[in-house]
Amino acid sequence: MSLLHEDLGASWRKARPRPAGRHLDSAACSRQSHRTLEAAAHHCRHEAELGGYVAEATADDLLQQGRSVIGGLAGMAAADVAFVESAQAALVALLTGWRLPAGARVACLPGEYAPNIAQLRTYGLRPEPMPVDGLGRVDLEDLERMLGADPPSFVHLTQIPSHRGLLQPAAEVATLCRAAGVPLVVDAAQSLGHADTDLGADVVYGTSRKWLAGPRGVGVLCVRPALAARLTPVLPERDDVPAMRAFESGRPTWPAGSGWSWPSASTSPAGRTACGSGWPRSAAPPASCWTASVAGRWWSRSTSRRRRRR
Ligand SMILES: Cc1ncc(COP(=O)(O)O)c(C=O)c1O
């Protein structure tokens, strides 16, 4: 098989520390680049030299660039993006702010990531299975019927699961949800930097350490303004900053956030489109690592099967 960018494997390896073994598990955690590691260390050093608040202020432009690029991947603006500690923290921040009544129904995949189901239940919500086909992909016709007949409070869709490389038809689900007036929340932990996440969803949340190869300890919550206006933060933000900033975690994420903003901010939109799937070329694993990893291998197999079928 010839790769679209033959040089990607070599430049990927050159950009990061030598691995102690063979790393095939970007679905759990990609290997960070020298630049990402240095940016996080640089911020920690700045904190020791300048104090936390001054160091945070000096990182402001970089973090804003990060919000802007991540927002772009989710089809949203920088103002719609909040940095949190992880994908789970993003879901918790969303549910805390949404304050849906106990017993509210949420349509989920039958094979949903178990901690997501546990979080929904913790907030008193009632997960209900979405119709799927034999492979576990959302059955769009049945979903349309379900949304029309008995709409849930929202649809929660994990675009690529952690246990198998199944790509859900998320853009089509977003179209159906929009037509039915049902908010769509997408767990993009395995798809951010791996598949197209500019879907027209109301919420996209994810984590930095997987396919974007960012640092541990930072996740992202992207919410469209119409839904953000319905969220109530625990502590409101000042009027002169974007409303989503109130959902941003406090100090602990800044070193990691500035580490993440390095790979994100150094990525040009041209780099994204060059790869054809919406993931930033310089930030995401190259095709060789990508296809070699467990989830990547499954995903590329199902893609090539689909191509063969066409
Ligand atoms: C589908 C999915 N959602 C959410 C998460 C949780 O991510 P985090 O550890 O950043 O909370 C994972 C992590 O493996 C995942 O695979």
The ligand as an ORCA input file, in Angstrom:
! r2SCAN-3c Opt
* xyz 0 1
  C     -14.736      6.839     23.658
  C     -14.063      7.440     24.850
  N     -14.690      8.402     25.543
  C     -14.122      8.974     26.615
  C     -12.880      8.598     27.050
  C     -12.317      9.229     28.286
  O     -11.258     10.092     28.018
  P     -10.537     10.805     29.244
  O      -9.659      9.784     29.884
  O      -9.804     11.960     28.646
  O     -11.590     11.240     30.183
  C     -12.177      7.608     26.362
  C     -10.832      7.183     26.820
  O     -10.332      6.139     26.544
  C     -12.784      7.017     25.234
  O     -12.160      6.056     24.533
*
